[in-house]
């Protein structure tokens, strides 16, 4: 059983990949269907005043789901040569991990990335994002697994992920097996 998080605000490429690796008992959380506000830096989580966060939004449901699953799969697009703002907001809202080690400690976090350019053209960006997640493991204590990258296509064909990856089915099947 896995928690699948579609970081994109659209239900297109990332959502498609997650739908194809999804099993019956998996739970899909899509940011396009939820409202998650940025961390306001109040430190209520650090002070132990709340279990996870004092902001009452849909992140509360995501905390609940994260605590249930040992495998968490995140599919995210690249925006402006780095991870998208929605993912950064989600990561910032995980600040409460130190008060709630069950949230991510020793869990397996898998990352799938999509972007308009080819994997070779986006190599530096992919490396930056994976290094960022690796740095998070040092204090959040989860096991990080970079699963892979798929090109979503140029701006005219941005939703043609299968067309832009001639071996798409094989790549997704390999991702599913790795997770």
VMD Tcl script that draws the C-alpha trace (Angstrom):
set ca {
  {0.00 0.00 0.00}
  {1.27 3.40 -1.02}
  {0.37 7.05 -0.67}
  {0.60 8.67 -4.10}
  {0.93 12.47 -4.16}
  {0.26 14.35 -7.39}
  {2.05 17.65 -6.81}
  {0.95 19.22 -10.09}
  {-2.05 21.52 -10.01}
  {-3.19 19.78 -13.15}
  {-4.41 16.23 -13.49}
  {-2.30 15.47 -16.54}
  {1.21 13.96 -16.76}
  {2.10 13.39 -13.08}
  {-1.44 12.22 -12.36}
  {-1.34 9.88 -15.37}
  {1.89 8.26 -14.19}
  {0.54 7.82 -10.64}
  {-2.70 6.35 -12.00}
  {-0.70 3.77 -13.91}
  {1.43 2.69 -10.94}
  {-1.53 2.72 -8.56}
  {-2.78 -0.48 -6.96}
  {-6.25 -0.99 -5.50}
  {-5.23 -0.26 -1.90}
  {-3.22 2.87 -2.68}
  {-4.41 6.35 -1.72}
  {-4.05 9.24 -4.18}
  {-3.76 12.79 -2.87}
  {-3.84 15.36 -5.65}
  {-2.94 18.98 -4.95}
  {-5.32 20.06 -7.70}
  {-8.19 18.85 -5.50}
  {-6.90 20.30 -2.22}
  {-5.98 23.62 -0.70}
  {-2.68 23.77 1.17}
  {-1.52 27.10 2.52}
  {2.15 28.02 3.02}
  {3.76 27.63 6.44}
  {3.26 30.82 8.43}
  {6.27 30.26 10.70}
  {4.23 30.35 13.91}
  {6.25 27.42 15.42}
  {3.16 25.94 17.09}
  {4.35 22.55 15.81}
  {7.81 23.02 17.35}
  {6.33 24.20 20.65}
  {4.13 21.10 20.80}
  {0.94 23.17 20.82}
  {-0.55 21.11 17.98}
  {0.06 17.60 16.68}
  {1.09 18.68 13.19}
  {0.16 22.24 12.27}
  {-2.16 25.00 13.46}
  {-3.21 25.85 9.89}
  {-6.56 24.21 9.31}
  {-6.50 23.22 5.66}
  {-6.26 20.06 3.55}
  {-2.70 19.40 4.73}
  {-4.30 17.91 7.87}
  {-5.66 15.07 5.72}
  {-2.26 14.58 4.11}
  {-0.59 14.32 7.55}
  {-3.09 11.63 8.46}
  {-2.41 9.69 5.27}
  {1.37 10.08 5.57}
  {1.33 8.54 9.02}
  {-0.50 5.44 7.64}
  {1.73 4.49 4.71}
  {5.30 3.18 4.61}
  {5.69 4.09 0.94}
  {5.07 7.65 -0.23}
  {5.35 8.40 -3.94}
  {5.59 12.00 -5.09}
  {5.17 12.92 -8.76}
  {6.17 16.50 -9.50}
  {6.75 18.69 -12.53}
  {9.76 20.94 -12.96}
  {8.89 24.65 -12.99}
  {11.45 27.37 -13.71}
  {14.38 24.92 -13.54}
  {13.62 23.58 -10.05}
  {10.88 21.92 -8.06}
  {7.53 23.62 -8.30}
  {6.23 25.96 -5.59}
  {3.45 23.56 -4.60}
  {6.03 20.94 -3.63}
  {8.07 23.47 -1.67}
  {4.94 24.50 0.26}
  {4.23 20.84 1.02}
  {7.82 20.30 2.22}
  {7.71 23.45 4.37}
  {4.52 22.16 5.99}
  {6.39 18.99 6.99}
  {8.32 21.11 9.48}
  {6.40 19.41 12.25}
  {8.27 16.16 11.60}
  {10.52 16.72 14.62}
  {7.51 16.68 16.93}
  {5.96 13.71 15.11}
  {8.71 11.32 14.01}
  {6.14 8.76 12.85}
  {5.25 11.05 10.00}
  {8.28 10.20 7.82}
  {10.94 8.47 9.93}
  {12.19 5.30 8.23}
  {9.50 5.56 5.54}
  {10.36 5.20 1.88}
  {9.84 8.32 -0.19}
  {9.92 7.84 -3.96}
  {10.25 10.75 -6.37}
  {9.10 10.88 -9.99}
  {9.86 14.04 -11.99}
  {8.38 15.34 -15.24}
  {9.56 18.24 -17.35}
  {9.28 19.67 -20.85}
  {12.90 18.98 -21.84}
  {14.57 15.63 -22.35}
  {16.17 13.89 -19.38}
  {19.61 14.75 -20.74}
  {18.68 18.44 -21.16}
  {17.29 18.52 -17.61}
  {20.11 16.56 -15.99}
  {21.41 19.49 -13.88}
  {17.91 20.33 -12.66}
  {17.14 16.69 -11.83}
  {20.45 16.46 -9.95}
  {19.62 19.63 -7.94}
  {16.18 18.32 -7.00}
  {17.45 14.87 -5.99}
  {20.29 16.42 -3.96}
  {17.71 18.62 -2.22}
  {15.66 15.56 -1.25}
  {18.80 13.73 -0.14}
  {19.61 16.69 2.14}
  {16.11 16.45 3.65}
  {16.74 12.82 4.62}
  {19.46 13.91 7.02}
  {17.03 15.44 9.48}
  {13.68 14.00 8.39}
  {15.11 10.46 8.46}
  {13.16 8.99 5.55}
  {14.67 6.71 2.90}
  {14.85 8.56 -0.41}
  {14.51 6.85 -3.80}
  {14.71 8.73 -7.07}
  {12.53 6.66 -9.41}
  {12.91 8.51 -12.69}
  {12.11 11.29 -15.09}
  {9.75 11.54 -18.05}
  {9.60 14.32 -20.61}
  {6.14 15.85 -20.81}
  {6.90 17.51 -24.15}
  {7.40 21.00 -25.44}
  {4.91 23.80 -24.82}
  {2.76 22.73 -27.80}
  {2.66 19.08 -26.71}
  {2.93 19.45 -22.96}
  {0.34 16.76 -22.29}
  {1.70 14.19 -24.72}
  {3.79 12.26 -22.20}
  {3.20 8.89 -23.90}
  {4.04 10.31 -27.33}
  {7.20 12.00 -26.03}
  {8.49 8.80 -24.45}
  {8.38 6.02 -27.05}
  {8.99 3.40 -24.35}
  {6.54 5.04 -21.91}
  {4.77 1.81 -20.88}
  {8.10 0.11 -20.16}
  {9.40 3.09 -18.15}
  {6.24 3.25 -16.03}
  {6.27 -0.52 -15.50}
  {9.90 -0.28 -14.32}
  {8.92 2.58 -11.97}
  {6.09 0.48 -10.57}
  {8.45 -2.46 -9.99}
  {11.01 -0.23 -8.28}
  {8.40 1.07 -5.85}
}
mol new
graphics top color blue
foreach p $ca { graphics top sphere $p radius 0.5 }
foreach p [lrange $ca 0 end-1] q [lrange $ca 1 end] { graphics top cylinder $p $q radius 0.2 }
display resetview
